[in-house]
Amino acid sequence: MTAPPTAEPDPRAPNPDEHGDSDPLPVTAWLAAGQDAEPDPFLYRELLREVIDPELGVNIVDLGLVYGIRVADGLARIRMTLTTPGCPLGAYLDDEVRACLWAAPGVADVEVQVVWDPPWRPEMMSDRAKAQLGWKL
């Protein structure tokens, strides 16, 4: 048996969405496959697009807040940041991330680690998020 795949991109690396958005991944088909489905880190990332920052109205993936996702032995570990250390939505976003991933096949528990290095910068947002927020591209 092989170890489950992991997705741990360098947060300083270019965001794949910066050069155009591709079609959404078939998340519903993967979820319908149930607990026997092979975990796919990119699908976990796609699931996290359902977590919306209520102040900005943009999902946490496109905002560039998700730095890493690792799933092994039923434990999903998420490394993420917030837009500011004093963000009042930290507990809310933590709860939303947990609720989102607990529903995923292969996940029995979720650990959310909020980190401050590297600090979040607006440049970390995808083009989609920038457009949603009215930035000229």
ZIPE-V879941 format. One record per residue. N is the residue number from 1. RES is the residue in one letter. PSI is psi in whole degrees, 0 to 359 (none if undefined). Layout:
# ZIPE-V879941
{{N/RES/PSI} {N/RES/PSI}}
This chain:
# ZIPE-V879941
{{1/M/133} {2/T/157} {3/A/147} {4/P/148} {5/P/157} {6/T/157} {7/A/111} {8/E/68} {9/P/153} {10/D/122} {11/P/343} {12/R/351} {13/A/155} {14/P/141} {15/N/130} {16/P/336} {17/D/349} {18/E/339} {19/H/34} {20/G/145} {21/D/138} {22/S/175} {23/D/148} {24/P/148} {25/L/154} {26/P/67} {27/V/316} {28/T/323} {29/A/321} {30/W/316} {31/L/323} {32/A/338} {33/A/339} {34/G/193} {35/Q/342} {36/D/355} {37/A/142} {38/E/125} {39/P/136} {40/D/115} {41/P/330} {42/F/331} {43/L/325} {44/Y/318} {45/R/318} {46/E/321} {47/L/322} {48/L/346} {49/R/346} {50/E/347} {51/V/112} {52/I/132} {53/D/113} {54/P/338} {55/E/325} {56/L/339} {57/G/23} {58/V/145} {59/N/156} {60/I/336} {61/V/310} {62/D/333} {63/L/343} {64/G/21} {65/L/340} {66/V/115} {67/Y/332} {68/G/150} {69/I/129} {70/R/127} {71/V/124} {72/A/138} {73/D/39} {74/G/357} {75/L/122} {76/A/121} {77/R/123} {78/I/128} {79/R/120} {80/M/174} {81/T/180} {82/L/165} {83/T/330} {84/T/152} {85/P/332} {86/G/16} {87/C/122} {88/P/354} {89/L/8} {90/G/310} {91/A/321} {92/Y/311} {93/L/322} {94/D/312} {95/D/318} {96/E/319} {97/V/314} {98/R/312} {99/A/320} {100/C/314} {101/L/336} {102/W/335} {103/A/351} {104/A/145} {105/P/141} {106/G/1} {107/V/119} {108/A/337} {109/D/155} {110/V/133} {111/E/123} {112/V/122} {113/Q/117} {114/V/125} {115/V/159} {116/W/3} {117/D/118} {118/P/151} {119/P/146} {120/W/141} {121/R/149} {122/P/332} {123/E/345} {124/M/349} {125/M/149} {126/S/164} {127/D/325} {128/R/315} {129/A/317} {130/K/317} {131/A/318} {132/Q/326} {133/L/5} {134/G/14} {135/W/145} {136/K/127} {137/L/none}}
